Amino acid sequence: MKIRKGDRVVVLQGKDRGKEGTVTFAFPAEDRVIVDGVNVAKKHQKPTRAIQQGGIIDKEMPIHVSSVAILCAACGKPTRVGYRFEGDGTKVRICRKCGGDL
């Protein structure tokens, strides 16, 4: 999976199409990510010892990684991720549109 925690992404499909946010969690085994403010669902929370106040809370649900595109820091456009190997052998993620580092 080429998208990591902390990446700035834009949603390509679904009810939140066009929204931008930061990836807070990534689940590589399921190919899903959780993005701030995207795919928010209402959840009925029961009061427990940890959470004294019950009620209806807003919870961000996972979205499939194919439904988001990473935003390039250099050109500011949604793009795919490519890789380049530096001279010392380190692997660097690059923008497929402008060639800049991500």
C-alpha positions as CSV (number, residue, x, y, z in Angstrom):
1,M,0.0,0.0,0.0
2,K,1.5,3.3,-1.1
3,I,-0.5,5.6,1.2
4,R,0.8,6.1,4.8
5,K,-0.3,7.7,8.0
6,G,0.1,11.5,7.8
7,D,-0.3,11.8,4.0
8,R,-2.6,14.5,2.6
9,V,-5.2,12.9,0.4
10,V,-8.3,13.8,-1.7
11,V,-11.3,11.5,-2.0
12,L,-12.1,10.3,-5.5
13,Q,-15.3,8.3,-5.0
14,G,-18.4,8.2,-2.8
15,K,-20.5,10.7,-0.9
16,D,-17.4,12.7,0.3
17,R,-15.9,13.1,-3.2
18,G,-13.6,16.1,-3.5
19,K,-13.0,16.4,0.2
20,E,-9.4,16.6,1.4
21,G,-7.9,15.3,4.7
22,T,-5.0,13.7,6.4
23,V,-4.7,10.0,6.9
24,T,-4.9,9.2,10.6
25,F,-4.8,5.4,10.5
26,A,-3.7,2.9,7.7
27,F,-4.8,-0.7,7.6
28,P,-2.5,-2.4,5.0
29,A,-4.0,-5.8,5.5
30,E,-7.5,-4.6,4.6
31,D,-6.3,-1.9,2.1
32,R,-8.2,0.7,4.0
33,V,-7.4,4.1,5.5
34,I,-9.2,6.5,7.9
35,V,-9.2,10.1,6.8
36,D,-10.0,13.1,9.0
37,G,-13.5,14.4,8.4
38,V,-14.3,11.8,5.7
39,N,-16.9,9.0,5.8
40,V,-18.3,10.0,9.1
41,A,-21.0,7.8,10.6
42,K,-23.3,8.2,13.6
43,K,-22.6,5.6,16.3
44,H,-24.8,5.0,19.4
45,Q,-22.3,4.8,22.3
46,K,-23.4,3.1,25.5
47,P,-22.0,4.6,28.8
48,T,-19.2,2.6,30.2
49,R,-16.6,3.1,33.0
50,A,-14.2,4.8,30.5
51,I,-16.9,6.8,28.8
52,Q,-19.3,8.2,31.5
53,Q,-21.5,10.0,29.0
54,G,-23.4,7.9,26.5
55,G,-25.2,9.1,23.3
56,I,-24.7,9.5,19.6
57,I,-21.2,10.2,18.5
58,D,-19.6,10.9,15.1
59,K,-17.1,8.3,14.1
60,E,-14.8,8.3,11.1
61,M,-15.1,4.9,9.3
62,P,-12.4,3.3,7.0
63,I,-12.4,4.0,3.3
64,H,-10.8,1.9,0.6
65,V,-7.4,3.0,-0.5
66,S,-8.4,3.0,-4.2
67,S,-11.0,5.7,-3.4
68,V,-8.3,8.2,-2.3
69,A,-5.4,9.9,-4.2
70,I,-2.4,11.4,-2.5
71,L,-1.9,15.2,-2.9
72,C,1.6,16.3,-4.2
73,A,3.3,18.8,-2.0
74,A,5.0,20.4,-4.9
75,C,2.3,20.8,-7.5
76,G,-0.8,20.4,-5.2
77,K,-2.6,18.0,-7.5
78,P,-3.9,14.5,-6.8
79,T,-1.4,12.0,-8.2
80,R,-0.2,8.4,-8.1
81,V,2.9,7.4,-6.2
82,G,6.1,6.3,-7.9
83,Y,9.4,5.3,-6.4
84,R,13.0,6.4,-7.1
85,F,16.2,4.9,-5.6
86,E,18.8,7.4,-4.4
87,G,22.6,6.9,-4.7
88,D,22.9,5.6,-1.2
89,G,20.1,3.0,-1.8
90,T,17.2,4.7,0.0
91,K,13.8,4.5,-1.6
92,V,12.0,7.8,-2.1
93,R,8.3,8.3,-3.0
94,I,7.8,10.6,-6.0
95,C,4.9,12.4,-7.7
96,R,4.0,10.8,-11.1
97,K,2.8,14.1,-12.5
98,C,5.7,16.5,-11.7
99,G,8.4,14.2,-10.4
100,G,8.8,16.0,-7.0
101,D,9.3,14.2,-3.7
102,L,6.2,13.3,-1.6
